[in-house]
């Protein structure tokens, strides 16, 4: 090796060593400034609702503000793409939910690959959906009656969704496939206007988050036919699961969690995970989760990563089968 080559090699090795040391120092010292939590949906939605109390606790524990940064648009893909391009230094994180994991199957120009671009940090909560009807529009008492009514007049039952490509859109297609029925899909620009039209009778039925539906079911304005979960829920204990009601293996649950750009140092991910776990056992978070019909998710970072992998396979398969493609 000549003198110039030897000098270049030693310089490169020294630079690599300095870079590695800097990376270790970054992980050990992090955070030294506020951390941005990108929420790729409008304020007031589920992601925002669950992220804010967790962020407050995590900020107190780590000694720096965790700042909620709302970046809504295009089914959550705009904010998610921004987070995917962020430096993997722990200062930009993503609050993700179920819909983002299959977004590239629905939005060809999403600008990210969720499994490739993000590292799972910690789960926040999981909330099941419940199939509800407006009893003034359709007087059925159970899931079997709903399916019979749909089969009797194919396409006659107006079922709302929170928008094209959303999980509630996929739920309708999956339900039609499993129940052998045809419904009339009515997409909205969000869950709030969909629920409002359901309450006023503009549409007949919808898959609604249990937390949003419970009060209306209790008051009699809506009728719950089945919960799309493995088990019944304390908010509506008399409502059967889809399996109990006769539709096997129909699960529709939204989860929320924290993610970081891939290649973020493990030390930072572990500190974030531990801080989130501590937040989840706090009294105020537990009370809020109970009121929302949400289940607290205490699990290791590895267990959450395994869950995300399984969810990716499941939801991308459902999305591709639904043949939905957005611009």
SVG drawing of the C-alpha trace seen along z (x, -y; Angstrom):
<svg xmlns="http://www.w3.org/2000/svg" viewBox="-88 -22 92 41">
<polyline fill="none" stroke="black" stroke-width="0.4" points="0.0,0.0 1.5,-3.4 1.8,-6.3 -1.2,-8.2 -3.5,-5.1 -2.4,-4.3 -3.1,-7.9 -6.6,-7.9 -7.4,-4.6 -6.4,-5.8 -8.4,-9.0 -11.5,-7.1 -11.1,-4.8 -10.7,-7.7 -13.7,-9.4 -15.8,-6.3 -14.7,-6.0 -15.5,-9.6 -19.0,-9.1 -19.6,-6.0 -18.6,-7.8 -20.8,-10.7 -23.7,-8.4 -23.2,-6.8 -23.0,-10.2 -26.2,-11.3 -28.0,-8.3 -26.6,-8.8 -27.3,-12.5 -30.7,-12.5 -32.8,-14.5 -31.2,-17.9 -34.0,-19.8 -37.8,-19.4 -38.9,-16.3 -41.5,-16.6 -44.3,-14.0 -45.9,-14.1 -49.6,-13.2 -50.6,-12.8 -54.3,-13.4 -56.4,-16.4 -56.5,-17.5 -59.2,-15.9 -59.0,-12.5 -58.0,-9.2 -54.3,-9.6 -54.3,-13.1 -56.5,-12.0 -54.2,-9.2 -50.9,-10.9 -51.3,-14.1 -51.4,-12.6 -48.7,-10.1 -46.5,-12.9 -46.9,-15.0 -45.9,-12.1 -42.9,-11.2 -41.8,-14.8 -41.8,-15.0 -39.9,-11.8 -37.2,-12.7 -36.9,-16.3 -37.7,-17.9 -41.1,-18.9 -42.7,-16.3 -44.4,-18.6 -47.5,-17.4 -47.0,-18.4 -50.3,-17.9 -49.6,-17.2 -52.9,-15.9 -53.8,-15.1 -54.1,-12.3 -55.2,-9.7 -52.2,-10.4 -49.7,-9.8 -48.4,-13.4 -47.3,-13.6 -46.0,-10.0 -43.8,-10.7 -42.4,-13.7 -41.5,-11.5 -40.0,-8.9 -37.6,-11.4 -36.5,-12.8 -33.1,-12.3 -32.9,-9.1 -31.7,-11.1 -34.8,-10.8 -36.0,-14.3 -38.8,-13.5 -41.2,-10.7 -44.5,-9.5 -47.8,-8.7 -49.1,-5.9 -52.3,-3.8 -53.7,-0.9 -54.5,-2.8 -50.9,-3.8 -49.6,-0.3 -51.4,0.5 -51.4,-3.0 -48.8,-2.1 -51.2,0.5 -53.9,-2.1 -51.9,-5.2 -49.3,-4.3 -47.6,-7.7 -47.5,-7.5 -43.8,-8.3 -42.9,-5.7 -42.9,-2.0 -44.0,-1.7 -42.2,1.5 -39.0,0.4 -38.9,-3.2 -40.0,-3.0 -39.0,-1.3 -41.8,-0.4 -41.3,-2.0 -44.3,-1.3 -48.1,-0.7 -50.5,-3.1 -53.9,-1.5 -56.2,0.7 -59.9,-0.2 -62.4,2.1 -65.1,1.2 -68.8,2.0 -71.4,2.4 -74.3,0.1 -77.5,-0.7 -80.0,-3.6 -83.1,-1.7 -85.4,-4.3 -84.1,-3.3 -83.6,0.4 -85.4,2.3 -83.1,5.3 -82.2,6.8 -79.1,8.7 -76.4,9.4 -78.3,12.3 -81.2,9.9 -78.9,7.4 -77.3,9.9 -80.8,11.2 -82.0,7.7 -78.8,7.1 -79.3,10.3 -83.0,9.7 -82.3,6.4 -78.7,6.3 -77.2,2.8 -80.1,1.3 -78.5,0.7 -76.4,-2.6 -73.3,-2.0 -71.0,-4.9 -67.2,-5.0 -64.8,-7.7 -63.5,-7.9 -62.1,-6.0 -59.2,-3.8 -59.9,-4.1 -60.2,-1.1 -63.9,-1.6 -64.0,-1.3 -62.0,1.9 -64.4,3.1 -67.3,2.9 -65.6,4.9 -64.4,7.5 -67.9,7.8 -69.5,8.2 -67.0,11.0 -67.5,12.8 -71.3,12.4 -72.0,13.0 -74.0,9.7 -73.9,6.5 -74.0,3.1 -74.1,-0.4 -70.9,-2.1 -71.2,-5.9 -67.8,-7.5 -67.4,-10.6 -64.6,-13.1 -63.9,-11.8 -65.6,-9.8 -67.4,-12.8 -69.7,-13.7 -70.3,-10.0 -71.5,-9.6 -73.7,-12.7 -75.5,-11.4 -75.9,-8.0 -77.6,-9.7 -79.9,-11.7 -80.8,-8.7 -79.1,-9.9 -77.3,-6.5 -78.4,-3.2 -75.3,-1.7 -71.6,-2.0 -68.6,-0.6 -67.9,-3.0 -65.2,-3.0 -66.6,-1.6 -65.7,-4.7 -67.7,-6.9 -70.7,-4.6 -71.2,-3.6 -73.2,-6.6 -75.5,-6.6 -76.1,-2.9 -76.9,-3.3 -79.3,-6.1 -81.1,-4.1 -80.2,-6.4 -78.1,-3.6 -78.4,0.1 -75.2,2.2 -75.3,5.5 -71.8,6.9 -68.4,5.9 -65.5,6.7 -63.2,8.0 -62.1,11.3 -64.0,10.5 -66.9,8.5 -66.2,5.1 -67.2,3.6 -68.6,0.5 -71.3,2.6 -71.2,5.9 -74.5,7.2 -73.3,6.8 -71.9,10.0 -68.7,10.3 -68.9,10.9 -67.9,14.5 -70.6,15.0 -73.1,13.4 -72.3,15.9 -69.5,14.2 -66.3,16.1 -62.8,14.4 -64.0,10.9 -61.8,8.5 -61.7,4.8 -59.6,2.9 -57.7,-0.3 -54.4,-0.5 -52.3,-3.5 -48.5,-3.7 -45.2,-5.5 -42.7,-5.0 -39.3,-6.4 -37.4,-6.7 -35.5,-3.4 -31.9,-3.5 -32.7,-5.6 -30.3,-4.3 -31.6,-1.5 -30.7,-3.3 -33.1,-6.1 -35.8,-3.7 -35.5,-1.8 -35.7,-5.1 -38.8,-6.1 -40.4,-2.7 -39.8,-2.7 -41.1,-6.3 -44.3,-5.3 -44.8,-2.2 -44.6,-4.4 -47.1,-6.8 -49.6,-3.9 -49.7,-2.9 -50.4,-6.4 -53.9,-7.0 -55.0,-9.8 -54.1,-7.8 -55.8,-4.6 -59.0,-6.6 -59.0,-8.2 -58.4,-4.9 -61.3,-3.3 -63.6,-6.1 -62.6,-5.6 -63.1,-1.8 -59.4,-1.4 -57.1,1.3 -53.8,0.3 -50.9,2.0 -48.0,3.0 -45.6,5.0 -41.9,5.1 -40.5,3.3 -39.8,6.7 -43.4,7.8 -44.8,4.6 -42.6,5.1 -43.8,8.7 -47.4,7.4 -46.8,4.7 -45.3,7.3 -48.4,9.5 -50.7,6.5 -48.8,5.5 -49.3,8.9 -53.0,9.0 -54.0,5.5 -52.1,5.3 -53.7,8.5 -57.2,7.1 -56.3,3.8 -55.1,5.5 -58.1,7.8 -60.4,4.7 -58.6,3.3 -58.8,-0.3 -56.3,-2.7 -56.2,-6.4 -54.4,-9.2"/>
</svg>
